[in-house]
Amino acid sequence: MTVLHLSTIFPRSPSSLQSYIANLSKVYGGHGHTFIFALSANFEAPSDLAKSVQSLDNFIGDGGQTVGCLSSPFNGVNSRPLSCSFGVFESPATTFRSVIPGKAEVQVGRWHSFRKKEEEGVSTVTEGDYEEGVDWEDVWDRSRQATSLPEDLQKLDSNTVNSLIYFTDTAPEGLCNSFQLLPKTTKLGLTGAPTPFITGRPVTLFHNGKIHGSGAVGVALSLGKAARMDYLGVKTFSKPVTITSCEGNLVNTINNANPTKLLLSDIRKAGLDGSGIEQYSLGVVLPGEKIGRTYRITSGDPSRGSLALDSQRTPDPGTLVQFLHRPKSATIELPQSLLSPSTPTLGFLSVSESPQGEFQDHDDDIILSDTFLAASEKGVVLSPALDNVKTREDAWVCSLAGGLATLDMAPGVHQ
């Protein structure tokens, strides 16, 4: 398999985007290729959005396959407001549609509620689970058990798949659990932009001529090496400490002490602004003091002590962590590896929900060649490939603004 084209355009106008789509379609359409795209949803005129979606839907022509989504604008990045990313792959490639349900969004400070069975068809929790004395850790473990892969992926030879690229709604847990059946494959997902007031759907996903408002769509590729995670504009400001007690999405003690008081103390020592808890996160410390997974802190109570994280589950007790800071007003500087990549690169960027700074005004389109870059205000989902298939590492959603997951799309040999 070969990647034929990757690019990201920040067009000066909707008409300029239309021209770019038309020119690329002339080159790659009608050859039976596989096409992926991410189009930012923030058009001023609904008619311009509709025209762009129609052009992208018809981009690859008869015999080809299409996977796409409406994505978030690049809030905090000095670029134009509109964007569209393009990826064309030589077929055969397997695209898929998933309706495997997940969980409802976490409620701060309490165990998450499961979606109503009649609405989503999906709870693994029974009435007895709500009785006094329930072992919630057991409930969690049962909900994480691997299920069947999406139907389109069930006949795949796992030895031929290096990466799965997909676009999802805000509940990817069920799909990610099924990906445990492909432990040696890197799985990288982008959460679609919220579009209830744009298209009437919670998210807007595209798969081979059909539009979906839930679930996920994606493509299986024999390309892609291990994903890399970077945090743009994020800095540590504390010494490494250890989680000593936690439950659900709550960190109850750190170093056997009140974690909220520790956070406030470190904020004062660093001379930082303590008025906005949303500026702060918890990062898992890896060997070499590199930061691995990150978790946004959503609330903290000095009297009770617990810190609530934007996650279904905290890191385990005994995990070494550090407090992280990213100012609310910080802009995101894209790395040179995306602006001028040495090899074709796919990147998913987590951004803030509100615009930061000002979008630049250029006379010309801004085009990133050999780079597929899309943004999400709801987070990037990463399930890394595992060298040891007997180990287990759950998927993780990075919702920290500045979190950038990249995947080298050079041909790779499956391990």
ZIQUI-V783471 format. One record per backbone hydrogen bond with DSSP energy under -1.0 kcal/mol. NH is the residue of the N-H (numbers start at 1). CO is the residue of the C=O. If there is no record, write none. Layout:
BEGIN
[[NH,CO] [NH,CO]]
END
This chain:
BEGIN
[[4,88] [5,88] [7,86] [8,368] [9,84] [10,366] [17,13] [18,14] [19,15] [20,16] [21,17] [22,18] [23,19] [24,20] [25,21] [26,22] [28,24] [29,25] [30,60] [34,89] [35,65] [36,87] [37,67] [38,85] [39,69] [40,83] [41,71] [43,41] [49,45] [50,46] [51,47] [52,48] [53,49] [54,50] [55,51] [56,52] [57,53] [58,54] [64,61] [65,33] [67,35] [68,206] [69,37] [70,204] [71,39] [72,375] [75,73] [77,74] [79,77] [84,9] [85,38] [86,7] [87,36] [88,5] [89,34] [90,2] [96,218] [98,216] [110,107] [120,116] [121,117] [129,126] [130,127] [131,128] [134,131] [136,134] [139,135] [140,136] [141,137] [142,138] [143,139] [144,140] [145,142] [153,150] [156,153] [160,157] [161,158] [162,221] [163,221] [164,186] [165,219] [166,188] [167,217] [168,190] [169,215] [176,172] [177,173] [178,174] [179,175] [180,177] [181,178] [182,179] [185,182] [186,162] [187,383] [188,164] [189,381] [190,166] [191,379] [192,168] [193,70] [195,202] [198,195] [199,195] [200,195] [205,212] [206,68] [207,210] [208,66] [210,207] [212,205] [216,98] [217,167] [218,96] [219,165] [220,94] [221,163] [224,410] [225,408] [228,406] [230,404] [232,402] [235,325] [237,323] [241,321] [243,319] [244,253] [245,253] [247,250] [250,247] [251,307] [252,245] [253,245] [254,257] [255,242] [257,254] [260,305] [262,258] [263,259] [264,260] [265,261] [266,262] [267,263] [268,264] [269,265] [270,266] [271,268] [272,267] [279,276] [280,277] [281,324] [282,295] [283,322] [284,293] [285,320] [286,290] [289,286] [292,284] [295,282] [297,280] [298,308] [299,308] [301,306] [305,301] [307,251] [308,299] [309,249] [310,296] [311,309] [314,248] [318,243] [319,316] [321,241] [322,283] [324,281] [325,235] [326,279] [330,327] [332,76] [338,335] [339,335] [340,336] [345,370] [346,407] [347,372] [348,405] [349,374] [350,403] [351,376] [360,79] [366,10] [368,8] [370,6] [372,345] [374,347] [376,349] [380,398] [381,189] [382,396] [383,187] [386,183] [391,388] [396,382] [398,380] [402,350] [403,400] [404,230] [405,348] [406,228] [407,346] [409,344]]
END
